[in-house]
Amino acid sequence: MKNLRQMIRTDWRWFAKDKRFMVTNVMPWQDYDTKALLGTKVETVITVDNTPYQAGPDGTVQTNLFEKITFKVAKNEVKVEVGDFVEPVNAVATIYGDYQNQLSVKADDVVVVDHKVSGVKK
């Protein structure tokens, strides 16, 4: 993901502002080592990104349009479907990776803000 360094000075609300997240998959969230069920992963794609990012050193402004974000929810049942537009509830984002370009987002829940896009199948 791009422009995450700008988020270090702010928070999830800043990053999510002016973005829309569409569900692409819903699956169990399991502990990597023990395989214990931790909740639900809601995989999304950013379909709108109107966040005003700072220009890079060469003057170009990048975007996170069509980047994927997974919301990890500590609930076994999340009521969303593929194609729904969603927002995480009480999201906490953590930046990681060698280049600080990876994002992990945990949330209390994920709520539908717009229903399914027509033509999207499960």
Secondary structure by P-SEA (a helix, b strand, c coil): ccccccccccccccccccbbbbbcbbbbbbccccccccbbbbbbbbcccccccccccccbbbbcccbbbbbbbccccccccccbbbbbcbbbbbbbcccccbbbbbcccccccccccccccc
